[in-house]
Amino acid sequence: MAGAPELVHGTAIALRQGATWRAALIRGASGAGKSDLALRCLAATPSNGLLNADVALVADDQVHVACRAPKLEARCPAALRGKLEVRGIGIIEVRSIDAADLALVVDLVPRTDVPRLPDPPSKCALQGITLPLLLISAFEASAPLKLLLALQDPAVLGEAQGPSARR
């Protein structure tokens, strides 16, 4: 069952694994570093031994999130496709994809609010679907690597669950 898209203030990047693109929705206040973190994720190199990464932008600033049961889909509003704001430079064109399965939500928080070992892992719900929630301090040097590692790690992602599994 398809749901009406919800427009979310945030940025979405996607990591390809095989034929599937998995997206992370990055949320935070204006100026929190959403676009900057996405830019650094796009620049992450797959030759570092930690990532098997093919990364693309889904959307910057506004993301359409829609339920495509049993998953959520992240999609870019047409007017913003392929555009990323780089503070101090302006809007640039970057590699992008039209849509991806939303697999992870990332909230940008102060470093002191990032749990050292989150146990149990945090979760959040969007449109009745429960997703893993990762708290990241956006401007730490390791932030893009942490995001991409989480996005490719099945132990972090688990399986998205419908409304009956929410607690």
Buried (B, 14 or more C-beta within 10 A) or exposed (E): EEBEBEEBEBBBBBBBBEEEBBBBBBBBEEEBBBBBBBBBBBEBEEEEEEBEBEBBBBBBBBBBBBBBEEBBBBBBEEEBBBBBBBEEEEBEEBEBBBBBBBBBBBBBBEEEEBEEEEEEBEBBBBBBBBBBBBBBBBEBEEBBBBBBBBBBEEEBBBEBBEEEEEE
